[in-house]
Amino acid sequence: MKRVTSVKRVKPVSLRRIAPRSLAVGLAVAATAAAGAVPAGAAAAPQRAAACTGYVALTFDDGPSATHTPALLTALRQNGLRATMFNQGQYAAANPAQVRAQVSAGMWVGNHSYTHPHLTQLGQAQIDSEISRTQQAIANAGGGTPTLFRPPYGETNTTVRTVAAKYGLTQVIWDVDSQDWNGASTDAIVQAAGRLTNGQIMLMHEWSANTLAAIPRIARTLAGKGLCAGRISPQTGRAVAP
């Protein structure tokens, strides 16, 4: 289970009319921009962070794959969005280059079990295997050690939570379901994103063509509400600033 802003021409202003302190600040900002000192992986971060009045988390389940991951990462980067990718262990093991690509693109990687079973129907040892093997597969692929866990289908119980906690994982469900897994149209997915409020999390899947098509409009929708795409805090399980 499972932003480009138009630039207006403004009348040139004489530097002598600008207060010395304001001029110094402006020149410092310009110098920083010219230097291009942006950390690796930060290119996907929204460039208008100052306009953010809140943060939401976009999440994509069921990756990675050589078929869908590259296009998804390109769309997210082109639209200034970052997201949390809840990877299945079996796919992380089979596509390590795509796990590394997720990280390089500025995304965060989470655990979505190894084979996507109904965990609540399994015994503790089986649940442990699903979670632990995924931790290892993602780490081996270069995705780091996940701190977030999404149970398949959002199904959980005390045993699942206990095993997840054993591996230092915070369980993450969602607030808004895009319904892309259920054939939701691109319009419906964009409308779902429009329901997000500060701190909330949205469920999507990386294999959905309609979701891929919705990304530019999701970016515009969030920007219109003053919301930016952030990370999920392992402490609170809510969306916060990157």
Rosetta blueprint (number, residue, H / E / L):
1 M L
2 K L
3 R L
4 V L
5 T L
6 S L
7 V L
8 K L
9 R L
10 V L
11 K L
12 P L
13 V L
14 S L
15 L H
16 R H
17 R H
18 I L
19 A L
20 P H
21 R H
22 S H
23 L H
24 A H
25 V H
26 G H
27 L H
28 A H
29 V H
30 A H
31 A H
32 T H
33 A H
34 A H
35 A H
36 G L
37 A L
38 V L
39 P L
40 A L
41 G L
42 A H
43 A H
44 A H
45 A L
46 P L
47 Q L
48 R L
49 A H
50 A H
51 A H
52 C L
53 T L
54 G E
55 Y E
56 V E
57 A E
58 L E
59 T E
60 F E
61 D E
62 D E
63 G E
64 P L
65 S L
66 A L
67 T L
68 H L
69 T H
70 P H
71 A H
72 L H
73 L H
74 T H
75 A H
76 L H
77 R H
78 Q H
79 N L
80 G L
81 L L
82 R L
83 A L
84 T E
85 M E
86 F E
87 N E
88 Q L
89 G H
90 Q H
91 Y H
92 A H
93 A H
94 A H
95 N L
96 P H
97 A H
98 Q H
99 V H
100 R H
101 A H
102 Q H
103 V H
104 S H
105 A L
106 G L
107 M L
108 W E
109 V E
110 G E
111 N E
112 H L
113 S L
114 Y L
115 T L
116 H L
117 P L
118 H L
119 L H
120 T H
121 Q H
122 L L
123 G L
124 Q H
125 A H
126 Q H
127 I H
128 D H
129 S H
130 E H
131 I H
132 S H
133 R H
134 T H
135 Q H
136 Q H
137 A H
138 I H
139 A H
140 N H
141 A L
142 G L
143 G L
144 G L
145 T L
146 P L
147 T L
148 L E
149 F E
150 R L
151 P L
152 P H
153 Y H
154 G H
155 E L
156 T L
157 N L
158 T H
159 T H
160 V H
161 R H
162 T H
163 V H
164 A H
165 A H
166 K H
167 Y L
168 G L
169 L L
170 T E
171 Q E
172 V L
173 I L
174 W L
175 D L
176 V E
177 D E
178 S L
179 Q L
180 D H
181 W H
182 N H
183 G L
184 A L
185 S L
186 T H
187 D H
188 A H
189 I H
190 V H
191 Q H
192 A H
193 A H
194 G L
195 R L
196 L L
197 T L
198 N L
199 G L
200 Q L
201 I E
202 M E
203 L E
204 M E
205 H E
206 E L
207 W L
208 S L
209 A H
210 N H
211 T H
212 L H
213 A H
214 A H
215 I H
216 P H
217 R H
218 I H
219 A H
220 R H
221 T H
222 L H
223 A H
224 G H
225 K L
226 G L
227 L E
228 C E
229 A E
230 G L
231 R E
232 I E
233 S L
234 P L
235 Q L
236 T L
237 G L
238 R L
239 A E
240 V E
241 A L
242 P L
